[in-house]
């Protein structure tokens, strides 16, 4: 027990030190400032060219959602979640060693080229997240936690992070074992985490974007990322970014809304009225849309700009943070 307490204490102090350094040293590797920058960017986009023009920039529950960004990304870990997961990871490692697995992994992905390593990690991680998202809708007691996310009635970028703290536990539990078994280093996830945050904000933002524009942006990032993974010089990275943007606009553009999630697709996931043949939900994709099209859970009958959001019973659902914090642990009235 003393050893477990020491592991928890060291991990807790380690995260506190990391967060302080992250907060006080803005830079390219600062997740806190990446989060701030992305949030400010999408807020400005909503103010500049809103999709729902009558919806105010500081929409209903804007400040609640902004607090959720701080709570779910930072405060929850500071309150002990990060330290607890470190203890659990050590416990799992000892358990695997006890049954003869040791440090064995299914794939030696650490020796793969960087582009292949991150591509597989992204694809596997996104598919697991899609599957967990379906479970949150299909399993009644999980749905009670997930209702917090669906209590959004006016959509905006920060609605992305309005979710029950138990979702941190659920997603982590389903991700960590298979990804570790495949040989991925769970510490080396910074770039992908930033991408997921950016795309999650984008899915919920009050704006609509031509798929050619998103294809251009994705193509340029892909080109630059490939060049960087090969260790090329700065001018070569810029050249690959330019080439990638052209390819993305022309080749990927027409297909972007079938490949990747978008505001026009994701708003239907939050629809109050679901299709009769899909009462458990639609459009479960996190970053990629391909899983929904492959498994027949996609539903985008129109742009969905003005549809009603929420779920039956939302009128009596807790409106404040603390009511939502404990929701799901007691019998629901909804």
N, C-alpha and C positions, 0 to 999 in steps of 0.2 A: 504493500500500500504506500509506503514511504517513497519507493521508486516512482510510482505513478504520480504522486503529488509533486515530486521534484521535476518530472517531465512536464507536467502541467504548468508549474511555476516558471520553468525556463522558457517554455513556448509562449506563455502569456507575456513575460518580460520581453521576449524577442519580438513579438508582434507590436507591443507598445513602442519599442525602440524603432522598429521599421516604420510604423505609422508616423512617428515624430519626424524621422528623416525624410519620409515621403512628403510630409506637409511643409517642412521648412526648406526643402531643396528642390524647387521646381526644375523639371528637366524632362528629357525625352523618355526617361524610365520611371517617371512619377505617375503612378496610377491615379492618385488623388487629383492632380492637375490635369491629367487626361480627361477624367470625369468632368471636372469643372469646364474645361475647354469645349468638350463635346456638348455639354448641356447648354452653355452659352451660345454655341453655334446653332443648335437646333431651335433654341428660343428665338434667336434673331431671324431664322428662316420662317418660323411661324408668324412673327410680326411683319416680316417683309411681304410674304406671299401666302396668306392662309388659304387652305383648301375650303374650310367652312368659314366664310367671310364674316358671318354674324357672331361667331364664337369669339369671345374676348381672349387676348393673349394670356392674361391671368385668369384662366378659365375656372370653372367650378372645381374645388379641391386642389388647385395648383400648389398651394403651400403644403398641403398634406403630402402630395406626391413628391415634392422636393425634399421633405423630411425623410420620406422612405428611401430616396437616393442615398442620403447620408447614413440612415440606419442600416439598410441591408448591405451596403457596400463596405461600411467602415465600423459603425458602432456595434453591430452584432458580433463581429469578430473580436472587437475590443472587450466585449462583455464575457468572453470566454469560449466562443465557438471555435476560433482558430486553435487555441490551446487544447480544447477537447478533441478536435480532429487529429492533432499531432499525437496525442495519447492513443487514440484508436488506431492510427496508422502503425504505431510501434507495436500495439497489440496484435494487429493483423499480420505484421511481419513475423512476430514470434510464433503465431499460430501456423503460418505457412511453413516455417522452418520445422516446427514440431511434427508436421505431417509429411515432411520430406521434400517440400518445394524449395526451401532456401531462397536463393536469389534467382531461381530459374524463371524465365519469361517465355511466352509463346512465340514472340518474334524479337529478333535482335534489332529493333528499330533504331537504337542509339547509334548504330553504325551506318544507317542509311544516309543518303544525301539530305541536306536540310529541307529542300523543297518537298521531297517524298515523305519525310518524317512529319512535317507540319500538315501536309495534305491529308495523310491518313488520319492523323490526330483530329483534324477538323472534321473530316467526314464521319469518323466513328463517334466522336463526341457529339456532333450535331444529331446523328441518328438516335443515339441514346437519349438525348434531350427531347427529341420528338416523341419517342416512345414513353418517356416519363410524363410528358405533357398529356398524352392520351390517357394515361393512368389517372392523372389528376382529375380528369373529367369522367372517367368510367367507374371509378371506385367511390362510392358515396361518402365515406369518411374523409377521403383525400379531397373530394370536391368541396367539402365544407371549408378547408383551408384555402383552396384555390378561388373561392368566391371573393376573397379580398381583392384579388386582381381584377375580377370581373365586376366589382362594384363601381368601376369607373363609368361615369355617365357623360362626360365630355372628354374626348380623346386629345392627348397631347404627349410630347416626347417623354415627360417624367412619369407618365402612367406606366411605362415599361417597368419601373422598379417598385410600383405599389403591389407588393405581394407579401403573403404571410411568411414570417420568419421560419416556419416549419418547411417551407419550400427549399430553403438553403440546406436543411438536413436531408430532405428527400432526394433532391438532385445530387447532392454530394454522395449519398449512400449508393445510388445506382451508377454513378460515374467512376468512383475511385477504384473499386475492385477490378472491373474489366479493363480499365485503362492501365492500371498497374500491371495486371496480368499480361497485357500485350507488350509491356516493356517501356511505357512512356514515363518520362520524368514529370511528375505533376507540378514541380516547381517551375519548369520551363514553359509556362503558359502565358506569359505577359502579353505578347503581341496578339495571340488569339483571343485573349480575354478582352483586350481593347477593341478588337474587331467585333466581338459579340455585343459589347456594350454599345458601340456605334450603330450596329445594325438593329439592335433592340430599340434604341431611341428612334431610329429611322422608321421602323415598323409602326410606331405609335404617334409619329409626328403629325401635326395638323398641316400637311402640305401634300401635294401630289407632284410627282416627278416623272418626266418622260423616261421610259426604259432605256432609251439611247443615252441619256445622261448618266443613269446608273451604270450602264454598260461601259461608258467611257471612263468613269471613275474606277470601277472594278478592274478594268483592263489595265489602267495605268498602275494601280497598286500591285496587281499580279505581275506585271512586267518588272517593276522596280524590285519587288520581293524576290523574284527569280534571279535577277542580276545580283542582288545583295547576297543571296544564298550561295552563289558561285564565287563570291569574293571579288567581284569586278570593281573597277574604279568608279569614282563619282560620275564622270561624264558618261560612262557606259550605262550606269543605273538610270540617269536622266534620259538617255537615248531609248532604253528599253521601256521606260515609263511612257514616253511619247508613242513608241510603236504599239505598246499595249493599249493605249487609249484609242488609237485608230482601229485596232482589231476589235476592241470591246464595243465601240460604237457601231461598227458595220456588221460584225458577225454575232456578237452576243446580244446587242441591243434588242432585236426583235424577240429574243427568247428570255430576256432577263426576268420577266414576271412569271415564267414557268420554272425558272431555275432558282430564284431567290424570293424570299418573302418581301412584301411591300406594304405600304399603308393601305392601298386599295384592296389587298387580299386580307390583311390582318384585321381590318375593321370588321369584317364579317365574322371573324372568330369571336368578337365581343358583341355580336348581335343579340338583342333581347329575344327576337323571334327566330328560332332555328328551323331548318328544313324538317319536314315531318319524317323523312327517312333517316335523319341524322340527329336524333334528339340529344345525343351525348356530346355533340360539338363538331366543329369543322375547322379546317385550316390550322393544324397544330404545329406547323413548322416554326422553328426558332429563327434560324438564318436562311436555311435552304427551303424551297417550296417543293422540291422534287419528291420528297417522301409522301406528301399529301396527294400528289398526282399519281404516284406509283401505287399507293394503297387506297385510292378512291375516297379520300377524306377531303378533297379540295372542293370548294364551293364559292364561286365568284360570279354571281348572276349579273351584277352591275358594279359601278364604282363604289356604291355604298356610302356615299358622302354624308347623307342626312338620315341614315337609319337610326332607330332607337337602340341604345346600348344598355347592357346590364343583364338581368335574369329575373324570372318571376319570383317575387318576394323581396326584391331589392328595396322596396319602400320601408321595410322594417329592419333592414340590415344595419349594423352599427356604422355610424358616420365618422366617428373619431378614431384616432390612432389606438388608444388603449382598449377600446371595445373590439377593434379588429385584431389587436395583439393576442387576445385570449379566445377569439372566435374559433370554433372547431373542437374545443375541448369539452364543450357542454352540448346538451341536446339542442339542435337548431329549431328555431320557430319558423324557418322559411321552407 
